[in-house]
C-alpha cells in the first residue's frame, strides 16, 4: 500500500485516496435524499435502494461484461423502489419513517435474495481516472485513481443547486416542499411533483450503489453498504439541504471512513475499531447537534415529515 512504502507521509495520502474513493456513495445518496426532502418527503429507504443498486450493477456487469450498463440498471432499480416508496408515502395518514423502514427491509431483502449467485464471481469494474500521472511513484499513482462516477457526482451537485434556485421545475419542488397548501392553490399536483422527486432521488441512490460494487470496494456482498444510506439522511441535515454542501459533507464522511484503514496500513492497530466507527460517531454527533431545541434547522422544507392528509 502507498502508506507502507511512504511511511508516515503515506497516512495523509491514504486518507485523501480513501476520501476520493469512498465519498461517491455518500454523494449520490445525499443528493438523492436532498432532492426528495426538498419536496417535503423523507426517504429512509435509500439504504435498501443503495444495496439494490449495488447488487443490480454488479450482476449486470458480470452477466453482460459492461459495467456502464450495470450503472444504468442500478439507476433503474432505484427508480423501481422509488416508485413504490413514492406511492406508499403519499397515501392518507401514512408516516414517512414507517414507509422508509419497510423499504429498507424490502430493498435489502430483495438485493440479498437476488444477489446470492453473484457473491463469489468477479465482475468487470468501471474504468478509473488517474490523478497521479504527475508522480513517478506507483503508490501515488494507485492512490490517486478515482471513479468517473465521482466526477459525475461533483458535476451534479452545482447543477442541482441551480435547478432549485433558477429553474421552473426546481421552484415547483421547493413550493411543494415548503407549503403544499399554497402549491395546491396554484394548481400544482402535489402527488406528481413528490413522486417525480422521490423517483429521481432514488435513481441517484441506485447509482451510488453502483459506485460501491463496481469501483470501491469493487465487489458485491450483503454488508457492502455499511449503513451509508441511513447516514446520508444525517448528511443532508448537516448540509442544510444544500446540494453543494452535500458535496463537502460527503467528502468529510468519506475522509472519516478512510481514517481507520489509513492508520492500520502503517501498523497502528490500537483503537482500530474506534477509528473505523468514525462515520457513525460523526453521524451521531450531527444528529445530536441538529436535534437540539436551541438550534433551528435552517433551510429545512416547511412540510418535511408531515403526514399526507
Secondary structure as GFF3:
##gff-version 3
##sequence-region A 1 309
A	DSSP	alpha_helix	2	6	.	.	.	ID=ss1
A	DSSP	alpha_helix	9	38	.	.	.	ID=ss2
A	DSSP	alpha_helix	46	64	.	.	.	ID=ss3
A	DSSP	alpha_helix	67	88	.	.	.	ID=ss4
A	DSSP	alpha_helix	96	115	.	.	.	ID=ss5
A	DSSP	three_ten_helix	116	118	.	.	.	ID=ss6
A	DSSP	beta_strand	128	130	.	.	.	ID=ss7
A	DSSP	alpha_helix	138	143	.	.	.	ID=ss8
A	DSSP	beta_strand	145	147	.	.	.	ID=ss9
A	DSSP	alpha_helix	148	166	.	.	.	ID=ss10
A	DSSP	alpha_helix	168	178	.	.	.	ID=ss11
A	DSSP	alpha_helix	180	185	.	.	.	ID=ss12
A	DSSP	alpha_helix	190	214	.	.	.	ID=ss13
A	DSSP	alpha_helix	228	238	.	.	.	ID=ss14
A	DSSP	alpha_helix	243	264	.	.	.	ID=ss15
A	DSSP	alpha_helix	272	276	.	.	.	ID=ss16
A	DSSP	alpha_helix	278	290	.	.	.	ID=ss17
###
